[in-house]
């Protein structure tokens, strides 16, 4: 019986540590969700969102919006930029008159006057037609005032755009001839720190007035019907997507290829199919590199700037049609997911291997990426990387801790086991692929039980020191052969021992090894008795019983004390055989099971006897040892 002591406090401390790891993982996600910085997201959030944006973006045609592009071909046909204002006026008149567009927004501003006739026509269109002019509000914190700032809603009267707004530091407006334009939109923007345009200001404050972005100005001008009594889609969209710093995330729901793009020269030459323009909302811009209207977006490292306005306008139209993504509580979902993973980790980490736990965390991370992919369309403010960082924390902290605990436990168990098992067996245990080598299992073993005959008579009159020395020397004669033959020392029985072969590792020739050990024990006792005879002391007889059969071997016990032992009928028979040697002139008595399993030894049949606790007689044998 190998005693493996267990600390009462160790499981409590270990369980508390696992709970703390789980709580810490949940806190990481919660902090990253609920204490997100106003402007700068956590590392990796935007990169991951960009990947999701690319995956989400659709090529399904956006038939409500048409882009009129002043492209390289148009510049070659019509002439280099800037075009005469009369050409711009012709372009707008064709779109509204000949083609029947619902409205036109210009992603172009005119800070200086040009040809008088063209400017006059452009001014009339801007004042009386469904035309949205552009102006640029600047956010670089340097005073800037070029041209004339047009329009604006008094901030104290503003009701529809009640969300946070950003304050501009300057502007680039249009020339004085356009100051009576009825609709005006801001085309100023600030890219993120990495140069990618993900956010725009839906509403900007400057000197007490509020100025909408170009897309919302076009929507209010030509798409929104305020008489329906319904909530404005601008309110719904902007409130869901605007950060506390006044910037909203651009809903890049479509690739550029999903939008209808018509060359400006085709409109001027009346060559464009009217089906692509009639009743459409038109954004007039440029993809020409010569005009430098190129931006980096999550969808492309270089794309036309009017894609940004078209994307926002498409989002407003979706909200108006009731098909915009419904807002989800992404922060709460992320926190609950991390809590669920933490609960699984607290349960599995103390029970499974480091590799298994790593696989579980990897699978949880993949599942979260699927969740995050779905949530990103519905929540613009949650951190998609937070649960991944929580899982990384568990992987880098909890998994090594669990591995360290498991290694420490194994080393302690094996260190204790090495006192009772041959070093070669311990080394083999360490090399084995057994998941838990000390777990109880049924196995075929050979048990050897040895004892000193007449122990009381030998030590009864001896001083304590001498009695202890005799006992130690006798046990040494028994123990050394057991360990040398790779046996497992189960326990000492005061003046004897119990050992077995075949556990914790299976041994093919367990019967022969036990018999070899029995022979060596008797040889040691002969030498031991020769020494005693020379000292004038009585010889000591040792008795041995050996039997083979099925037994259950493993780590048994409670939280107070654990033992490694073997129990079973064959173990009991070995004990009865050792006891039977009292009345026989043979020191080693062998059972029938061992005789059947031995391959290198010869035996002498001693007859049959009903052993204690048995109903039927058992065959008894002894070894035939050649001199």
C-alpha positions in Angstrom: 0.0 0.0 0.0 1.9 3.1 -1.2 0.7 6.1 0.8 0.4 9.3 -1.3 -0.3 12.2 1.1 -2.6 15.0 0.0 -2.8 18.5 1.3 -6.3 19.5 2.4 -5.8 23.1 1.3 -4.2 22.3 -2.1 -7.5 21.6 -3.9 -9.1 24.7 -2.4 -6.2 26.9 -3.4 -6.2 25.4 -6.9 -9.9 25.8 -7.4 -9.7 29.4 -6.2 -6.9 30.0 -8.7 -8.9 28.6 -11.6 -11.9 30.8 -10.6 -9.6 33.9 -10.5 -8.3 33.1 -14.0 -11.9 32.9 -15.2 -12.9 36.1 -13.5 -9.9 37.9 -14.9 -10.7 36.7 -18.5 -14.3 38.0 -18.2 -13.0 41.3 -16.8 -10.7 41.8 -19.8 -13.6 41.5 -22.2 -15.9 43.6 -20.0 -13.3 46.4 -19.6 -12.6 46.5 -23.4 -16.4 46.6 -24.1 -17.7 49.1 -21.6 -14.6 51.3 -21.3 -13.8 51.7 -24.9 -11.9 54.9 -25.8 -14.0 57.5 -27.6 -11.7 57.8 -30.6 -9.1 55.2 -30.6 -10.2 51.6 -30.6 -8.2 48.8 -29.1 -5.4 47.2 -31.2 -6.7 44.8 -33.8 -10.4 45.9 -33.6 -10.4 48.0 -36.8 -8.2 45.5 -38.6 -10.7 42.7 -37.8 -13.7 44.9 -38.6 -12.1 45.7 -42.0 -11.8 41.9 -42.8 -15.5 41.5 -41.8 -16.5 44.6 -43.9 -14.8 43.1 -47.0 -16.6 39.8 -46.4 -19.9 41.5 -45.8 -19.8 43.9 -48.8 -22.1 42.9 -51.5 -22.0 43.0 -55.3 -25.8 43.1 -55.5 -26.6 46.2 -57.6 -27.6 49.3 -55.7 -30.2 50.6 -58.1 -31.3 53.6 -56.1 -28.0 55.6 -56.6 -26.0 56.4 -59.7 -22.6 57.9 -59.7 -21.6 60.3 -62.5 -17.9 60.1 -62.8 -15.6 62.8 -64.2 -13.1 60.1 -65.2 -10.0 60.1 -67.4 -12.1 59.4 -70.5 -14.3 62.4 -69.8 -11.3 64.7 -69.3 -9.9 63.6 -72.6 -13.2 64.2 -74.4 -14.4 67.4 -72.8 -11.1 68.9 -71.8 -8.8 69.2 -68.8 -10.1 70.2 -65.4 -11.4 72.7 -64.4 -14.2 72.6 -66.8 -16.2 75.8 -67.7 -19.0 76.3 -65.3 -21.4 76.2 -68.2 -20.3 72.5 -68.8 -21.1 71.7 -65.1 -24.5 73.5 -65.5 -25.1 71.5 -68.8 -24.3 68.3 -66.9 -26.7 69.0 -64.1 -29.4 70.2 -66.4 -29.1 67.0 -68.5 -29.3 64.9 -65.4 -32.4 66.7 -64.0 -34.1 67.5 -67.3 -33.3 65.1 -70.0 -32.8 62.1 -67.8 -35.2 62.9 -64.9 -33.0 62.3 -61.9 -34.5 62.8 -58.5 -31.6 64.9 -57.3 -27.9 65.7 -57.8 -25.2 66.1 -55.2 -21.8 67.5 -56.2 -18.7 66.1 -54.6 -17.0 69.2 -56.0 -16.8 72.8 -54.6 -16.2 76.1 -56.4 -14.3 78.5 -54.3 -13.6 80.9 -57.1 -16.0 82.4 -59.7 -15.4 81.5 -63.4 -17.4 82.1 -66.5 -20.2 84.5 -65.6 -22.9 82.8 -67.7 -22.0 79.3 -66.3 -21.9 80.6 -62.7 -25.3 82.2 -63.1 -26.9 79.0 -64.4 -25.2 77.0 -61.6 -26.5 79.5 -59.0 -30.0 79.2 -60.3 -29.9 75.4 -60.2 -28.5 75.4 -56.7 -31.1 77.9 -55.5 -34.2 76.4 -57.1 -33.5 72.8 -58.1 -32.9 69.5 -56.3 -29.2 70.2 -56.3 -26.8 69.8 -53.3 -23.7 71.9 -53.4 -20.5 70.9 -51.5 -18.3 72.7 -49.1 -15.3 71.4 -47.0 -15.2 71.8 -43.2 -11.7 71.4 -41.8 -10.7 69.6 -38.6 -6.9 70.3 -38.5 -7.2 72.8 -35.6 -5.8 75.6 -37.7 -8.0 78.6 -38.7 -9.0 78.4 -42.3 -11.5 80.5 -44.2 -11.7 80.3 -48.0 -14.8 81.3 -49.9 -18.2 81.5 -48.3 -19.7 79.1 -45.8 -23.3 78.4 -46.9 -26.4 77.2 -45.1 -26.2 75.8 -41.6 -28.8 75.1 -38.9 -28.6 77.1 -35.7 -27.3 74.8 -33.0 -29.8 75.9 -30.4 -32.7 75.0 -32.8 -31.3 71.7 -34.0 -33.6 68.8 -33.1 -33.3 66.0 -35.6 -29.5 65.6 -35.2 -29.4 65.5 -31.4 -26.4 63.3 -31.2 -22.8 64.3 -30.5 -21.1 66.6 -33.1 -17.5 67.6 -33.9 -16.4 71.2 -34.1 -14.6 72.3 -37.2 -11.6 74.7 -37.1 -12.1 76.2 -40.6 -13.7 75.8 -44.0 -13.3 76.0 -47.7 -16.6 77.2 -49.2 -17.9 78.3 -52.5 -17.7 81.8 -54.1 -20.2 84.5 -53.3 -22.4 83.8 -56.4 -23.5 80.5 -54.8 -24.4 81.8 -51.3 -28.1 81.3 -52.0 -27.8 77.6 -52.6 -30.7 75.8 -50.9 -29.0 72.6 -50.1 -25.4 72.3 -49.0 -23.4 69.3 -47.7 -20.0 68.9 -46.1 -17.4 66.7 -47.8 -14.6 67.2 -45.2 -13.3 64.0 -43.5 -10.6 62.8 -41.2 -9.0 59.4 -41.8 -8.1 57.1 -39.0 -4.5 57.1 -37.7 -3.6 54.3 -40.3 -4.9 56.5 -43.2 -8.1 54.5 -43.7 -11.3 56.4 -44.0 -13.7 54.5 -41.8 -15.6 57.4 -40.1 -17.1 60.7 -41.2 -18.7 63.5 -39.2 -22.5 63.3 -40.0 -22.9 66.7 -38.5 -20.3 69.4 -37.9 -20.6 72.5 -35.7 -18.9 75.7 -36.7 -19.5 79.1 -35.1 -22.8 78.1 -33.6 -24.2 76.5 -36.8 -24.5 72.8 -37.7 -23.7 71.5 -41.2 -24.7 68.0 -42.5 -22.6 65.7 -44.5 -23.2 65.6 -48.3 -25.1 62.3 -48.3 -27.6 63.4 -45.6 -28.1 66.7 -47.3 -29.0 64.8 -50.6 -31.3 62.5 -48.7 -33.1 65.4 -47.0 -33.3 67.2 -50.2 -34.6 64.5 -52.5 -35.4 61.2 -50.7 -36.9 61.9 -47.2 -40.6 62.8 -46.9 -41.0 64.6 -43.6 -44.8 64.6 -44.0 -45.1 60.8 -43.3 -44.7 61.3 -39.6 -42.1 58.5 -39.4 -38.8 58.9 -37.6 -36.1 60.2 -39.9 -33.7 57.5 -41.1 -31.0 60.0 -40.4 -31.9 59.9 -36.7 -31.9 56.1 -36.7 -28.7 55.7 -38.6 -26.7 58.4 -37.0 -27.7 57.6 -33.4 -26.7 53.9 -33.9 -23.4 54.6 -35.6 -22.1 57.9 -34.2 -19.3 57.8 -31.6 -19.1 60.2 -28.7 -16.5 62.2 -30.6 -19.1 63.0 -33.3 -17.8 60.6 -36.0 -20.0 57.8 -37.4 -18.8 54.6 -39.0 -19.4 54.5 -42.8 -21.7 51.6 -43.6 -19.7 50.0 -46.5 -22.4 47.6 -47.5 -21.5 47.5 -51.2 -18.4 47.1 -53.3 -17.9 49.9 -55.8 -18.9 47.5 -58.5 -22.4 47.3 -57.0 -23.1 51.0 -57.9 -24.0 52.2 -61.3 -21.2 54.5 -62.6 -21.8 56.6 -65.8 -19.1 58.7 -67.4 -19.8 62.4 -67.3 -19.0 62.7 -71.0 -21.8 60.2 -71.8 -24.3 62.4 -69.9 -23.1 65.5 -71.7 -23.3 63.7 -75.1 -26.7 62.2 -74.1 -25.4 58.7 -74.7 -26.1 57.2 -71.3 -29.1 54.8 -70.9 -31.9 56.7 -69.2 -32.9 53.7 -67.1 -29.7 54.2 -65.0 -30.5 57.8 -64.3 -34.3 58.4 -64.2 -35.6 58.7 -60.6 -32.2 58.0 -59.2 -30.2 59.9 -56.7 -27.0 61.2 -58.4 -23.6 61.8 -56.8 -21.3 63.7 -59.2 -17.7 63.1 -58.4 -14.4 62.0 -59.9 -12.3 58.9 -60.0 -9.6 60.7 -62.0 -6.1 60.5 -60.3 -5.5 64.0 -61.8 -8.2 65.4 -59.5 -6.7 63.6 -56.4 -10.2 62.6 -55.2 -8.9 59.2 -54.0 -9.2 57.7 -50.5 -8.2 54.5 -48.7 -11.2 52.6 -47.4 -11.6 49.1 -45.8 -12.7 47.9 -49.2 -9.8 49.2 -51.3 -6.4 51.0 -50.7 -7.4 53.5 -53.4 -11.0 54.2 -54.4 -13.1 57.2 -55.5 -14.0 59.5 -52.7 -17.7 59.6 -53.8 -17.9 55.9 -52.8 -17.9 57.1 -49.2 -20.9 59.4 -49.8 -22.7 56.8 -51.8 -22.2 54.2 -49.0 -23.7 56.6 -46.4 -26.6 57.5 -48.7 -27.3 53.8 -49.3 -27.4 53.2 -45.5 -29.9 56.1 -45.1 -32.1 54.6 -47.9 -31.9 51.1 -46.2 -33.0 52.7 -42.9 -35.9 54.4 -44.7 -36.9 51.1 -46.4 -36.7 49.2 -43.0 -34.0 46.9 -44.3 -31.0 48.4 -42.4 -29.4 46.0 -39.9 -31.1 46.0 -36.5 -29.0 47.2 -33.6 -27.7 44.3 -31.4 -26.2 44.5 -27.9 -22.8 43.5 -29.1 -21.0 44.5 -25.9 -23.3 42.3 -23.8 -23.0 39.4 -26.2 -19.2 39.6 -26.1 -19.1 39.7 -22.3 -21.6 36.8 -22.0 -19.6 34.8 -24.5 -16.4 35.3 -22.5 -18.2 34.4 -19.3 -19.4 31.1 -21.0 -15.8 30.3 -22.2 -14.4 31.1 -18.7 -16.9 28.7 -17.1 -15.9 26.0 -19.5 -12.2 26.7 -18.8 -12.6 26.7 -15.0 -14.2 23.2 -15.4 -11.9 21.7 -18.0 -8.5 23.1 -17.2 -8.0 21.1 -13.9 -9.3 17.9 -15.7 -7.9 17.9 -19.2 -4.4 18.1 -20.6 -2.8 21.4 -21.7 -3.2 20.3 -25.3 -6.9 19.6 -24.9 -7.5 22.9 -23.2 -5.6 24.7 -25.9 -7.8 23.1 -28.6 -10.9 24.1 -26.6 -9.7 27.7 -26.5 -8.9 27.6 -30.2 -12.3 26.3 -31.0 -13.9 29.0 -28.8 -12.0 31.6 -30.7 -13.2 30.4 -34.0 -16.8 30.3 -32.8 -16.4 33.8 -31.5 -15.1 35.0 -34.9 -18.3 33.7 -36.4 -20.3 35.5 -33.8 -18.3 38.7 -34.3 -18.7 38.5 -38.1 -22.5 38.6 -37.6 -22.5 41.2 -34.8 -20.3 43.7 -36.7 -23.1 44.7 -39.0 -25.4 45.3 -36.0 -23.2 47.1 -33.5 -20.5 49.7 -34.4 -19.2 50.1 -30.9 -18.3 46.7 -29.4 -14.8 45.4 -29.4 -14.6 42.2 -31.6 -11.1 41.4 -30.4 -11.9 41.5 -26.6 -13.0 37.8 -26.3 -10.0 36.8 -28.4 -7.7 38.6 -25.9 -9.5 36.9 -23.0 -8.9 33.5 -24.7 -5.3 34.5 -25.3 -5.0 35.4 -21.6 -6.3 32.0 -20.6 -4.0 30.3 -23.1 -0.8 32.1 -22.0 -1.6 32.2 -18.2 -4.1 29.5 -17.2 -2.9 26.7 -19.6 0.8 27.0 -18.4 -0.5 27.2 -14.8 -2.5 24.0 -15.3 0.4 22.3 -17.0 2.6 23.3 -14.1 0.1 22.0 -11.5 -0.2 18.8 -13.4 3.5 18.4 -13.7 4.0 19.1 -10.0 1.4 16.6 -9.0 2.9 14.0 -11.3 6.4 14.6 -10.0 5.2 14.4 -6.4 3.3 11.2 -7.1 6.1 9.6 -9.1 8.7 10.9 -6.5 6.7 9.1 -3.8 6.2 6.1 -6.1 9.9 5.8 -6.7 10.4 4.9 -3.0 8.3 1.8 -3.7 8.9 1.0 -7.3 12.1 0.3 -9.2 13.6 3.4 -10.9 13.3 1.7 -14.3 9.5 1.3 -13.7 9.2 5.0 -12.8 11.2 6.0 -15.9 8.9 3.8 -18.1 5.9 5.5 -16.5 7.2 8.9 -17.5 7.8 7.7 -21.1 4.4 5.9 -21.3 1.4 7.3 -23.0 -0.9 6.3 -20.2 -3.3 9.2 -19.5 -3.3 8.5 -15.8 -0.9 5.6 -14.9 -2.1 5.6 -11.3 -5.8 5.5 -12.0 -7.4 2.2 -10.8 -7.6 -0.4 -13.5 -8.0 -4.2 -13.7 -4.9 -6.0 -14.6 -3.1 -9.3 -14.4 -0.5 -9.3 -11.6 1.6 -11.7 -9.6 1.7 -11.0 -5.9 4.5 -12.0 -3.6 4.0 -11.9 0.2 6.9 -12.5 2.5 7.1 -12.7 6.3 9.4 -13.6 9.2 8.5 -16.7 11.1 8.4 -16.3 14.9 9.1 -12.6 14.9 7.9 -12.1 18.5 10.3 -14.8 19.8 13.2 -13.3 18.0 12.7 -9.7 19.2 10.9 -10.3 22.5 14.0 -10.1 24.7 15.9 -7.6 22.6 16.5 -3.9 23.4 14.4 -1.6 21.1 17.5 -0.6 19.2 18.5 -4.2 18.5 14.9 -5.1 17.6 14.7 -2.2 15.1 18.1 -3.2 13.6 17.0 -6.8 13.2 13.7 -5.7 11.5 15.5 -3.3 9.1 18.1 -5.9 8.1 15.5 -8.6 7.5 13.3 -6.2 5.5 16.4 -5.2 3.4 16.8 -8.9 2.5 13.2 -8.9 1.2 13.2 -5.5 -0.4 16.3 -5.5 -2.5 15.3 -8.4 -4.8 11.8 -7.0 -5.3 13.2 -3.7 -6.5 15.9 -5.3 -8.5 13.3 -7.4 -10.4 11.1 -4.3 -11.1 8.4 -5.1 -8.6 6.1 -2.6 -6.9 6.4 -2.5 -3.2 2.9 -2.4 -1.9 3.5 -2.2 1.8 5.5 -3.4 4.8 3.6 -5.6 7.2 5.9 -5.0 10.2 8.1 -8.0 9.7 7.3 -8.7 6.1 6.1 -7.1 2.9 3.6 -7.3 0.0 4.8 -6.7 -3.5 3.4 -7.3 -7.0 4.4 -7.2 -10.6 2.2 -6.1 -13.5 1.1 -2.7 -12.2 1.2 0.2 -12.6 2.8 -0.9 -15.9 1.8 -4.2 -17.5 4.7 -6.7 -17.5 4.6 -9.7 -19.8 6.7 -12.0 -17.6 5.4 -10.9 -14.2 5.2 -14.4 -12.8 8.8 -15.3 -13.6 10.0 -11.9 -12.2 8.2 -12.6 -8.9 9.7 -16.1 -8.7 13.2 -14.7 -9.4 12.7 -12.2 -6.6 11.5 -15.1 -4.3 14.7 -17.1 -5.0 16.9 -14.0 -4.4 15.1 -13.3 -1.1 15.9 -16.8 0.1 19.5 -16.4 -1.1 19.8 -13.2 0.9 18.3 -14.9 4.0 20.9 -17.7 3.8 23.7 -15.1 3.8 21.9 -13.2 6.6 21.6 -16.3 8.7 25.3 -17.3 8.1 26.2 -13.9 9.6 23.9 -14.5 12.6 25.3 -18.0 13.1 28.8 -16.6 13.3 27.5 -14.2 16.0 26.0 -17.0 17.9 22.4 -16.0 17.1 19.5 -18.2 16.0 18.7 -18.4 12.3 15.6 -16.7 11.0 13.2 -18.4 8.6 11.3 -16.5 6.0 8.1 -17.6 4.3 6.9 -16.6 0.9 3.6 -17.0 -0.9 3.3 -16.2 -4.6 0.1 -16.3 -6.8 -1.0 -14.7 -10.1 -4.4 -13.6 -11.3 -6.7 -10.6 -11.9 -6.6 -7.8 -9.4 -7.6 -4.1 -9.3 -4.5 -1.9 -8.9 -4.5 1.8 -8.6 -4.6 5.0 -6.5 -7.3 4.5 -3.8 -8.2 6.6 -0.8 -9.8 9.9 0.2 -8.8 13.5 0.3 -7.0 12.8 3.6 -4.7 10.0 2.4 -4.3 8.1 -0.8 -2.7 4.7 -1.4 -1.5 2.8 -4.4 -2.2 -0.9 -3.9 -3.6 -4.0 -5.5 -6.7 -5.8 -4.3 -8.3 -9.0 -5.5 -8.6 -12.7 -5.0 -5.1 -13.6 -6.2 -3.7 -11.2 -3.6 -5.7 -13.0 -0.9 -4.5 -16.4 -2.1 -0.9 -15.3 -2.0 -1.4 -14.4 1.7 -3.0 -17.8 2.4 0.0 -19.5 0.6 2.5 -17.7 2.8 0.5 -18.7 5.9 0.4 -22.4 4.6 4.2 -22.5 4.6 4.1 -22.6 8.4 3.2 -26.3 8.3 5.2 -27.2 5.3 9.0 -27.8 5.0 9.2 -25.4 2.1 9.9 -21.7 2.3 8.3 -20.7 -1.1 4.7 -21.8 -1.8 3.4 -21.1 -5.3 -0.2 -21.0 -6.5 -1.6 -22.6 -9.6 -2.0 -19.3 -11.4 1.7 -18.5 -11.1 2.6 -22.0 -12.3 0.5 -21.6 -15.4 2.1 -18.2 -16.2 5.7 -19.0 -15.5 7.9 -19.9 -18.5 11.4 -20.2 -16.9 10.9 -22.2 -13.7 10.2 -25.7 -12.7 7.8 -26.7 -9.9 7.1 -29.5 -7.5 3.5 -30.4 -6.8 2.8 -30.5 -3.0 -0.8 -31.6 -3.1 -4.1 -29.9 -2.5 -5.3 -28.0 0.5 -8.4 -26.0 1.4 -7.0 -22.6 2.1 -8.6 -20.2 4.7 -11.6 -18.5 3.2 -11.9 -21.0 0.3 -14.6 -23.6 -0.3 -12.6 -25.8 -2.6 -9.1 -27.2 -2.3 -6.2 -25.3 -4.0 -3.2 -26.9 -5.6 0.1 -26.0 -3.9 3.5 -26.0 -5.5 7.1 -25.1 -4.6 10.1 -24.2 -6.7 12.6 -26.8 -7.8 15.8 -24.7 -7.4 18.9 -26.3 -8.9 21.9 -26.2 -6.6 
